[in-house]
Amino acid sequence: MKASLSRGVAIVGVGNLIGTALGVVFSIVAARLLNTSAYGEIRYELSIATLLNTLIISGYGTSVIRHLGKESDNRLKQSSYFTNGLVLTIVTTPVLMLAGFLIGGMRWSVAAVVVGGSLTSVYSALQMGLIAPARLSMFVVVTGSLRIAGLLPFIFYGSYANSSLILLVYSIIPALGIIGLEAILRSPIDIKRNYVDRAVIRDIAAFSVPIIMGNAAFVALSGTDLILLEFFQGTQDVGIYSATKTLPALFLFIPQAFSTILLPWTAKEKTTSPVIQGYISPLRTTLLISIPFLLGLFFLGKEVMYLLFPGRYFASESVLVLLGVAMMFAGIHWILGAVWVGQGRPYVTAIGSAVGACVYLSSGVFLIPAFDLVGASVSLILGYGTACLVLFIYILMDNGMRKGLRGFLHVDASWLMRRLHIRPNQDD
């Protein structure tokens, strides 16, 4: 992996770690300000808004990231692609707001979260496409910090705290973060009316189609667990499951950092060889880190959960570990999916997500009513595991990618043999 790629991953990784930690703090404060059902409402409404944003807006965003990375040597084309991607987002957001308002039970707070999610997606896509890890990390950290600061009035005036007002704070913060960062560090992209081009819009939209289809499947795989739990068990279980999932989800900051840089970097590379070298190291790192992470969840997860959340939010050690395994597979899916999209083949990621979603939903409708939180966790493992299996099958079908996987297996086998002091057979 090139030094610049490693450095970018490190910067994004630190930013994601801090941002995730700030998100955990936000969740903890919100959970302590509200009762279990009200906190469950927040998580439920966030799931709906995230679902809608992921379906459409992030599809445009991913397409823009890929085109910005591909045109890294041409600022004019980059400005054109971002301007037209922004137009698509502005046109689509009101439709998503209305859908969120209706799906969320006529709650205006869901529509507000949709707007905040659109702003976050667009600005993050810009920084990712420009391969600007420092600005992206600053945006993540500033946004997370401001969201926590927005909860301070509720801490001192707890009687005014309710799920709708907390979601409003959550929604308006990204706009403040963008304004502040652009005032200090302006992005090297121009947004002009004469850049609007129907041909470019069609190009972005066409590349977005398989991404949006894949996002729909990914949302069904990763974002419907709370919706299914709310349907079968109620908002109290949603609150408990969401709090329990917070700790295992910390693992994702590592593979997300890799995928954030890998997607535009892969699009930028003109040959397959660097791509092969690029995805092997993140894959190996993710697998190696997952082992101590799962052990930590098993032995220390209960104590950490009681320290962070009130006791009523804890499920069990088994649910913690099962969700940790699910997050490991999710991380592998993030890395491989980013590489396929960066190579201009988003349909591969879409197919993997779709098959995984089918497995998750078909198992979830049986396991969640029967086994509650454990059933939701096992269904998530089956879904993500299947999605990863599909992506690995496509790697085996591609000559270049298969060589990289063969090298990965060979290196790991050699490392294990050295550790066990086993010498390979040599001819005399």
C-alpha positions in Angstrom: 0.0 0.0 0.0 1.4 3.4 -0.9 2.5 5.7 1.9 -0.1 8.4 1.0 -2.9 5.8 1.2 -1.7 4.6 4.6 -1.4 8.1 5.8 -4.9 8.9 4.6 -6.3 5.8 6.2 -4.6 6.7 9.5 -6.0 10.2 9.5 -9.6 9.1 8.7 -9.3 6.3 11.2 -8.4 8.7 14.0 -11.2 11.0 12.9 -13.7 8.1 12.7 -12.6 6.9 16.1 -13.1 10.3 17.7 -16.3 10.8 15.8 -17.6 7.4 16.9 -16.7 8.1 20.5 -18.5 11.4 20.3 -21.5 9.6 18.8 -21.4 7.2 21.7 -21.3 10.1 24.2 -24.3 11.7 22.4 -26.2 8.4 22.7 -25.3 8.0 26.3 -26.4 11.6 27.2 -29.6 11.2 25.2 -30.3 7.8 26.8 -29.9 9.3 30.3 -32.1 12.3 29.5 -35.0 10.2 28.3 -36.8 7.1 29.3 -36.2 3.8 27.5 -39.2 4.2 25.1 -38.4 7.8 24.2 -34.8 6.8 23.5 -36.1 4.0 21.4 -38.2 6.6 19.4 -35.0 8.5 18.6 -33.2 5.4 17.4 -36.3 4.4 15.4 -36.7 7.8 13.7 -32.9 8.0 13.0 -33.2 4.6 11.3 -36.0 5.8 9.0 -34.1 8.9 8.0 -30.9 7.0 7.6 -32.7 4.4 5.4 -34.1 7.2 3.1 -30.7 9.0 2.9 -28.8 5.8 2.2 -31.2 4.7 -0.5 -30.9 7.9 -2.7 -28.6 10.6 -1.5 -25.6 8.4 -0.7 -26.1 6.8 -4.1 -25.5 10.1 -5.7 -22.7 10.8 -3.2 -20.9 7.5 -4.0 -21.1 8.2 -7.7 -19.7 11.7 -7.1 -16.8 10.3 -5.0 -15.9 7.9 -7.8 -16.0 10.6 -10.5 -14.0 13.0 -8.3 -11.4 10.3 -7.7 -11.2 9.4 -11.4 -10.8 13.1 -12.4 -8.3 13.9 -9.7 -6.0 15.7 -12.2 -8.8 18.0 -13.6 -10.3 20.5 -11.1 -12.8 21.8 -13.8 -14.3 18.4 -14.3 -14.3 17.8 -10.5 -16.2 21.0 -10.0 -18.7 20.1 -12.7 -19.4 16.6 -11.3 -19.8 18.0 -7.7 -22.1 20.8 -8.9 -24.4 18.4 -10.8 -24.4 15.9 -7.9 -25.5 18.8 -5.7 -28.3 19.6 -8.0 -29.5 16.0 -7.9 -29.4 16.1 -4.1 -31.3 19.3 -3.8 -34.1 18.1 -6.2 -34.4 14.7 -4.4 -34.3 15.9 -0.7 -37.8 17.3 -0.5 -39.2 14.0 -1.8 -37.3 12.2 0.9 -38.5 14.7 3.5 -42.1 13.9 2.6 -41.5 10.2 2.7 -39.8 10.4 6.1 -42.7 12.5 7.4 -45.3 10.0 6.3 -43.3 6.8 7.2 -42.4 8.3 10.6 -46.0 8.7 11.7 -46.3 12.4 10.7 -43.4 13.5 12.8 -41.6 16.6 11.5 -38.4 15.5 13.3 -37.9 12.7 10.8 -38.0 15.2 7.9 -35.5 17.4 9.8 -33.1 14.4 10.2 -33.4 13.7 6.5 -32.2 17.3 5.7 -29.3 16.9 8.1 -28.4 13.6 6.6 -28.4 15.0 3.1 -26.0 17.8 4.1 -23.7 15.3 5.8 -23.7 13.0 2.8 -23.0 15.7 0.2 -20.1 17.4 2.2 -18.6 14.0 3.1 -18.7 12.9 -0.5 -16.9 16.1 -1.6 -14.0 15.5 0.9 -13.8 11.8 0.2 -13.7 12.4 -3.6 -11.0 15.0 -3.2 -9.1 12.4 -1.0 -8.9 15.1 1.7 -8.8 13.0 4.9 -7.8 15.9 7.2 -10.9 18.0 6.2 -13.2 15.0 6.3 -11.9 14.0 9.8 -12.3 17.6 11.0 -15.9 17.7 9.8 -16.7 14.4 11.6 -15.1 15.6 14.9 -16.6 19.1 14.7 -20.1 17.8 13.9 -19.9 15.3 16.8 -18.7 17.9 19.2 -21.4 20.4 18.3 -24.1 17.8 18.7 -23.0 17.0 22.3 -22.8 20.8 23.0 -26.4 21.1 21.7 -27.5 18.7 24.5 -26.1 20.9 27.3 -29.3 23.0 27.7 -31.3 19.8 28.2 -28.9 18.7 30.9 -29.5 21.8 32.9 -33.2 22.0 32.0 -34.1 18.3 31.8 -37.9 18.9 31.9 -37.7 20.3 28.4 -35.9 17.2 27.0 -37.9 15.2 24.5 -37.1 13.0 21.5 -38.3 15.6 18.9 -36.1 18.5 20.3 -33.1 16.3 20.6 -33.5 15.1 17.0 -33.8 18.8 15.9 -30.4 19.5 17.5 -29.0 16.4 15.8 -30.3 17.7 12.4 -29.2 21.3 12.3 -25.6 20.7 13.5 -24.1 19.5 10.1 -25.0 22.9 8.5 -23.2 24.8 11.3 -20.2 22.5 10.9 -20.0 23.0 7.1 -20.3 26.8 7.4 -17.5 26.9 10.0 -15.1 24.6 8.2 -15.6 26.3 4.8 -14.9 29.7 6.4 -11.6 28.4 7.7 -10.5 25.9 5.0 -12.3 26.4 1.8 -12.6 23.3 -0.5 -10.8 23.7 -3.9 -14.1 23.2 -5.8 -16.2 25.9 -7.5 -20.0 25.6 -7.7 -21.3 27.6 -10.6 -24.6 27.7 -12.5 -22.9 27.3 -15.9 -21.5 23.9 -14.7 -24.9 22.4 -14.6 -25.0 19.9 -17.5 -27.7 17.4 -18.4 -25.1 15.0 -19.8 -23.1 15.1 -16.5 -26.3 14.6 -14.5 -27.2 11.6 -16.6 -23.7 10.2 -16.1 -23.9 10.6 -12.4 -27.4 9.2 -12.3 -26.6 6.2 -14.5 -23.7 5.2 -12.3 -25.9 5.7 -9.2 -28.5 3.2 -10.3 -26.7 0.0 -9.3 -25.4 1.9 -6.2 -28.9 2.9 -5.2 -30.1 -0.7 -5.7 -27.2 -1.9 -3.6 -27.9 0.7 -1.0 -31.5 -0.4 -0.8 -30.3 -3.9 -0.2 -27.7 -2.7 2.3 -30.3 -0.7 4.2 -32.4 -3.9 4.4 -29.4 -5.7 5.7 -28.0 -3.1 8.1 -30.8 -0.7 8.9 -34.0 -2.8 9.3 -33.0 -4.6 12.5 -34.4 -1.8 14.6 -37.6 -1.6 12.5 -38.1 -5.4 12.8 -37.5 -5.2 16.5 -40.0 -2.3 16.9 -42.6 -4.3 14.9 -42.2 -7.6 16.7 -41.1 -6.5 20.2 -41.7 -2.7 20.7 -39.6 0.4 21.2 -38.3 -0.7 24.6 -36.4 -3.6 23.0 -35.3 -1.1 20.3 -33.7 1.1 23.0 -32.0 -1.8 24.7 -30.7 -3.3 21.4 -29.5 0.1 20.1 -27.6 0.7 23.3 -26.0 -2.8 23.2 -25.1 -2.3 19.6 -23.2 0.9 20.3 -20.2 -0.9 21.7 -19.7 -3.5 19.0 -20.2 -0.8 16.3 -17.0 0.9 17.5 -15.1 -1.8 15.5 -16.4 -0.4 12.3 -14.3 2.8 12.5 -11.3 0.8 11.2 -12.8 -0.8 8.0 -14.8 2.4 7.3 -11.5 4.4 7.4 -10.1 1.9 4.9 -13.1 2.1 2.6 -13.3 5.9 2.8 -9.8 6.2 1.2 -9.9 3.0 -0.9 -12.9 4.0 -3.1 -11.5 7.2 -4.7 -8.0 5.8 -4.6 -9.1 2.7 -6.5 -10.9 4.9 -9.1 -7.7 7.0 -9.4 -5.5 4.1 -10.2 -5.2 3.2 -13.9 -3.9 -0.4 -13.5 -5.1 -3.4 -11.5 -1.9 -4.1 -9.7 -2.0 -1.3 -7.1 -5.6 -2.1 -6.5 -4.7 -5.7 -5.6 -2.0 -4.5 -3.2 -4.4 -1.9 -1.8 -7.2 -4.1 -0.6 -5.1 -6.9 0.9 -3.6 -5.0 3.8 -6.9 -3.5 5.0 -8.5 -6.9 4.8 -5.7 -8.5 6.9 -5.7 -5.7 9.4 -9.5 -5.9 9.9 -9.3 -9.7 10.6 -6.4 -9.4 13.0 -8.0 -6.6 15.0 -11.3 -8.5 15.2 -9.9 -11.3 17.4 -8.9 -9.1 20.5 -12.0 -7.0 19.9 -14.3 -10.0 20.3 -12.4 -11.3 23.3 -12.7 -7.8 24.9 -16.5 -7.8 24.3 -16.8 -11.2 25.9 -14.7 -10.5 29.1 -15.2 -6.8 29.6 -18.3 -5.9 27.6 -20.8 -6.2 30.5 -18.7 -3.9 32.8 -18.3 -1.3 30.0 -22.0 -1.3 29.2 -22.9 -0.8 32.9 -20.4 2.0 33.0 -21.7 3.8 29.9 -25.4 3.2 30.1 -28.0 2.7 32.9 -28.4 -0.9 33.8 -31.8 -1.2 32.2 -30.1 -0.9 28.7 -27.9 -4.0 29.0 -29.0 -7.1 27.2 -26.4 -9.9 27.7 -22.8 -10.9 27.0 -24.0 -13.3 24.2 -25.7 -10.4 22.4 -22.6 -8.3 22.6 -20.3 -10.9 21.2 -22.8 -11.9 18.5 -23.1 -8.3 17.4 -19.3 -8.1 17.4 -19.1 -11.0 15.0 -21.7 -9.3 12.8 -19.6 -6.0 12.8 -16.5 -8.0 11.7 -18.3 -9.3 8.6 -19.8 -5.8 8.1 -16.2 -4.4 8.1 -15.1 -6.9 5.4 -18.1 -6.0 3.4 -17.3 -2.3 3.6 -13.7 -2.9 2.3 -14.5 -5.2 -0.6 -17.5 -3.2 -1.6 -15.5 0.0 -1.8 -12.9 -1.6 -4.1 -15.6 -2.9 -6.5 -17.3 0.5 -6.7 -14.0 2.2 -7.2 -13.2 -0.1 -10.1 -16.4 0.9 -11.8 -18.3 -2.3 -11.0 -20.9 -1.2 -8.4 -23.2 -4.0 -9.4 -20.9 -6.6 -7.6 -21.4 -4.8 -4.3 -25.1 -4.5 -5.1 -25.5 -8.2 -5.7 -23.6 -9.1 -2.5 -25.8 -6.7 -0.4 -29.0 -8.0 -2.1 -28.2 -11.7 -1.4 -27.2 -10.8 2.2 -30.4 -8.8 2.7 -32.5 -11.7 1.5 -30.8 -14.0 4.0 -31.1 -11.5 6.8 -34.8 -10.7 6.3 -35.9 -14.3 5.8 -34.1 -15.4 8.9 -35.0 -12.3 10.9 -38.8 -12.8 10.6 -38.4 -16.1 12.3 -35.6 -15.6 14.7 -36.5 -12.2 16.1 -40.0 -13.2 17.3 -38.6 -16.5 18.7 -35.4 -15.3 20.3 -35.7 -11.5 20.6 -32.4 -9.7 20.7 -30.3 -12.9 20.2 -32.4 -13.7 17.1 -31.8 -10.2 15.7 -28.0 -10.6 16.3 -27.8 -14.0 14.7 -29.8 -12.8 11.7 -27.3 -9.9 11.3 -24.4 -12.4 11.3 -26.1 -14.5 8.6 -26.8 -11.5 6.4 -23.4 -9.9 6.6 -21.6 -13.3 6.3 -23.5 -14.2 3.2 -22.8 -10.7 1.6 -19.1 -11.2 2.2 -19.3 -14.7 0.7 -20.8 -13.4 -2.5 -18.1 -10.7 -2.8 -15.4 -13.3 -2.3 -16.9 -15.5 -5.0 -16.6 -12.6 -7.4 -13.0 -12.1 -6.4 -12.4 -15.8 -7.3 -14.0 -15.1 -10.7 -11.7 -12.1 -11.5 -8.1 -13.0 -12.4 -6.5 -9.9 -11.0 -8.4 -9.9 -7.8 -7.9 -13.6 -7.3 -4.1 -13.2 -7.5 -4.3 -10.7 -4.6 -6.4 -13.1 -2.6 -3.9 -15.9 -3.3 -1.1 -13.7 -2.1 -3.1 -12.8 1.1 -3.6 -16.5 1.9 0.0 -17.3 1.1 1.4 -14.6 3.3 -0.9 -15.5 6.2 0.0 -19.2 5.9 3.7 -18.3 5.9 3.3 -16.1 8.9 1.5 -18.9 10.8 4.1 -21.5 9.8 6.9 -19.2 11.2 5.0 -18.8 14.4 4.7 -22.6 14.8 8.3 -23.1 13.8 7.3 -25.2 10.8 9.6 -25.3 7.8 8.2 -26.0 4.4 9.5 -29.1 2.6 12.5 -28.4 0.3 14.0 -30.6 -2.4 17.4 -31.8 -1.7 
